[in-house]
Amino acid sequence: MKRRTFLAGIAGVAATAAVGGAAIARSDGRPSIRVGVMANLTHAPLLAGLGSGRVARALAPVRVESRLFRGGPRVTEALIGDAIDVGTAGPAAVVVHHARHAGGSHGLRVLGGCASGGASLVVTARSRVVRPSDLAGKRLAVTQIGTTQDVALRHFIAAHGLRDAAAGGDVRVVAIAPATILAQMGSGDLDGAWLPEPWATRLVRELGAIRFVDERDLWEAGRFSTAILVTRRDRASDPRVTALAAALRDEVERSLRDPATTREEAYAELRRHLGNPGKRVDFDEAWRFMEMTNDPLRASIEAFASRAASLGLCPSGGAGGLFGERS
């Protein structure tokens, strides 16, 4: 997907969003809440809480209706389009969509953290990338334009004097599904990809790819937001949304006390939805590259907002109002 197509899609979502959608959805006369979660290990606490039934029990008698997404921009589009009420997404998608809707009820609100870290640039051995300048002429992938990893990749190459080929530069950046990335890196059609866990670790373990950049190394103290809980501004004070936020905080704390169980439950939930989420052992290995946290790591979210604006993905000031202050 090209960047201008991505931006046009955002406008389309705003045009079709429900008007005055302050009421949480109801199903069969029973109050419900629609929850979005991504199919990445960085969202493991929410995946585990949904799959185990703990979130449902915590919110009873409210019905919890969950939906799995493959990219953060799809989560934020669903929020703004009133298809879900609350969800976890990466910070770049949140700031991009919020920046375009911050002036109205469709602006977004961060409710808490979920994960830090868990993203890497991996390259094939045949690409012979040993320094950033070696990325010139290479074909690299992200899962979707506007994701946190997309912003991270474009910011990284720009910091080393390179540009996306679509903007007349030296690096071709393409957006394709993770499974296709795995296949194309295996066949030699891709040189590398900036991916969240467990996909980065899967490429290393299944293909012998090289972890060229562990993104933690690019941030102060190695901490940066990769998954946060977010809702629409007009939903932020709804009791069902605040109850869901409390349930996720409990799941994050549980993941810190008992990470093995969280991994097992998250894996089972992904297997239920996807059929084959990869080898179970890869989840254990991938966990080493991330940290679960209830801290949304606001400074890193603001940094992603600045970077997204510099890349032309959104207006400047994308984080304004996300934390409840006046935008």
N, C-alpha and C positions, 0 to 999 in steps of 0.2 A: 504494500500500500504506500502510495506517495504521500508526502507530508501535506500537500494541499488537499488531497482527498480526505485525509484524516481530519483536517480542520473543518472541511465542509460537512463531514459526518457529525461533528459536534454541534454545528448549527442546526442540522436536521433533527437531532435529538431534542434540542430546545424547542423547536417548532412543534413537535408532536407530544411534548410533555403534558401530562394531565394538569388542568387548571385547578388551583385551590385544593391540592391533594393532601390536606393535613391529616386526614383520617387514615389510620393504618388499615390495610386490607383485611377483609373478613371472608372466610370460607365456610359455606354451609351454616351461616348464622353465628359461627364461633369466632371470637376475636383471634387474629393471627398476626404474625410478623414474618416478612419475607427477608431472608438472609442470604447474601451472596458471599461466596468464599472461593478462593483461587486454588487451582490444582498444583500448588507448589509446597515444598516442605517448609518454607518460611511462614506458611499459614497453618502449620501443624496444630497449634492449640485450638483453633476454632474447628478444624477438621476433626480433631479428637473429641471435642465436646459435642459436636453434632452427631458423629458416628456412634458414640457411646450412649447417647440419650441424656447425658447430664444437662446439656443446655435446655433440652425440652422439659426436663423435670424442674429445672430452676425457674422456667417461665410459665409453667402450668398454672391455670388452665389455658393460657394463650397457646395457640397452635404455632409451631415453628416450621416454616416452609423454607427449605434450603435449596439453593441453586449453585451449581459449580460453574466457574468461569476459567478460561485459559489465559486471560490477560487483564491487567488492571484497567485499561481504558474501557473494556466491556463492563466492568463493575461500575465505574463512575458514570458511564452512559446509562446504565440501567437505573442508577440512583436518580439521575436528573430526569430520565424519561418515566419515572414512577413505576418501574417494573420490579424494584426491590425497595426495601425500607432502610436497610443498613447492610454494610459489608466490609470485608477487608480488601485492601488494594495497596499497591505500591505508591509511594509519595509523588512520583512524577505525574502519574495519571490523575491523582487527586488535585494537584496544583494547576495542571493544565485546564481541567474542566472547571475548577472553581474560579480561576482567573477570568473565564469567559461568562460566568454567571453570578459573580460575587455580589452584584448590585440588587439581586432579586431573591425570591424565596428558594430558587433552585441552586443557590450557592451551597457549598458543602461545609461540614463541621467535623473536625477531628475529635473523636471520643476517647482515644487511647492508643497505646502501642500494641505491638504483637511480636515483631522480630527486628533484629539488627543483623547486618551482614548476610552471608549466604548468597553471594553473587561473584562471578568470576569471568574473565576473558580466557577462554581455552582455545588453543590453536593446534593444528595437526603437526606432527613431526616433519612431514614432507614440506610444510610451508616455510621452514627454516627461519622462523621469526625468533630473533634473539634480543632485539631492541625495538623500541617503538617505531623508529624510522623504517624498519623492515615491513611494517604493515602497508606501506605504499604499494599500490597495485594488487592488493589482496581483496578477496571477497569474504566479507564477514556478515554474520546474521544476528538478528534479534527476533524475538517471538512476535512483536507487533510494534509499529510506530507509536511513539508516545509512552511506551513503558519506561519504568525506572532504569532498566538495563539499556534501553535505546538511548536515553539521555546520557547515561554514564559513558557509553561507548563513544557517542559523538563528541561529548566534552573531552574525553581522553585523547581522541585523535587530534582534536583542535588544539589541545594543550601542547601537542608535539608537532605542530606545524602542518598537520594533514587535514584534509577535508573530504566530506562525502562526495562521491563521483557525481551524484545528482545535482550538486552545487558547483560542478566544474572541478572537483578535487581528485584525490588520488586513491581513495578507498571506496570500494563499492559496498554499501550497506543494504542488505535485503531483509525483509520481514517474512518469516515462514514459521510454520508450526514446529514445536520442539522435536517431534518424531521425525519430521522431514529434515531438520538440521542434523540429527543423528545419522540418518541415511546418507545425506549429501556430504557430510564430513568423512564418513566411511568410504565413500566412492571417490573422494577427491574433488568434488564439485564446489566444496566450501573450504576455506582456509581456517576459519575459526568462528567463534560465536561468544557473545556476552550473555550469560544465562544465569538464572536463579537456580538454587538447589531444589531437587536433587539432580537436575539435568547437567550442570557443570561436572559434578562428580561422576555421573554416568558416562559422559564422554571420555573422561580420564580413564575410568576403569574398563569400559567396553572397547574403546578405540585406541587406547594408549596415547590420547591427546595430552598436551602439556598445559598446565595451569599457568598461563603467562602473567596474568594479573589477578591476584586475590584482592577484591575491591576494598577489603578492610585496610589494606596497606596505604590507601589513598586518603584515609580519613583520620582525623585526630583521635587518638586512643583506639583506633580501629573500630569505631562504632558509628553506624549510620542507619537510618530507617530503611527497611525494605518491606514492611507490612504494617499498616495502621488500620484501626477501625474508624469508619467514616459513615456519616449519614447526611441527609439534606438538612439545611438550616431549619426548615420548618418542621422537622421531625426530632430535633435534638433534645427537646424536653419531654417528649412522649414517654410515659412510664414504661412502656414495653421496650422502647429503644434503650432507655437507661438500665433496665433489667438485663437486656442482652449484653450491654457493655460491662455490667458487673459480673455476668457469667463468664465473659471472656477473660476478665482480670483473674478470676478464679482458675481458669484453665491455664493461663500463663504461669501463675504461681505453681500449679500442679506440675507443669512441664519442667519447672526448675527443680522441684523436689523429686520427681520421678520421670526423667526424660525418656527412659526406655519404654514405659507404658504409653506415653504420648506418641512416640514414634510408631509403636505397634498399632495404636488406634487410628492414627492418621493414615498409615499405610492401608489398613483395612477399609477405611472410608474411601480412599482413592481407588482401591481395587474394586470396590462396589460400583463406583461411577465409571471407571475407565477400563476395567478388565485387567489390564497389564500396566501397572505403574512402575515397572522395572523390578530389579532384584531387591528383596528386603534388606540385604546386607548393605546396599548402597545408601540406605537411609541412615544407618549408623555412621558410615564414613562421612556423609555429607553434613551431619549434625555438627561436626568439629569446626565447620566454617561459619557458624552462625550462633546467635544468642537470642533467646526469647526474653522479651522485656515489656513491661507495661508502660515504660517511658516512650512516648512517640518520637523523642529525639528531635525536638523542634528545630534546632539550628541546622540539622541536615535537611529537613524538609524545606526550610527557607533557602538553603543552598541549591536544592533541586529546582525550586521555583525560579531562582536567578538564572540557572543554567538553561532551563527550558525556554525562558524568555530570550536568552541570547541566541538560541538555536532557531528562533522563530516559531516555536510551538504554541506560545501563548503570550498575552500582554505581560508587561512587567508587574511586579507586585502580586504575583499569584498566590502567595501565602497569606495575604492580608485578610483578616476576618475568619480564618480557618479555626482559630482557637477560641473564638467567642468574643474577641475584641472587635471594635468597630473597624470595618474594612475601608 
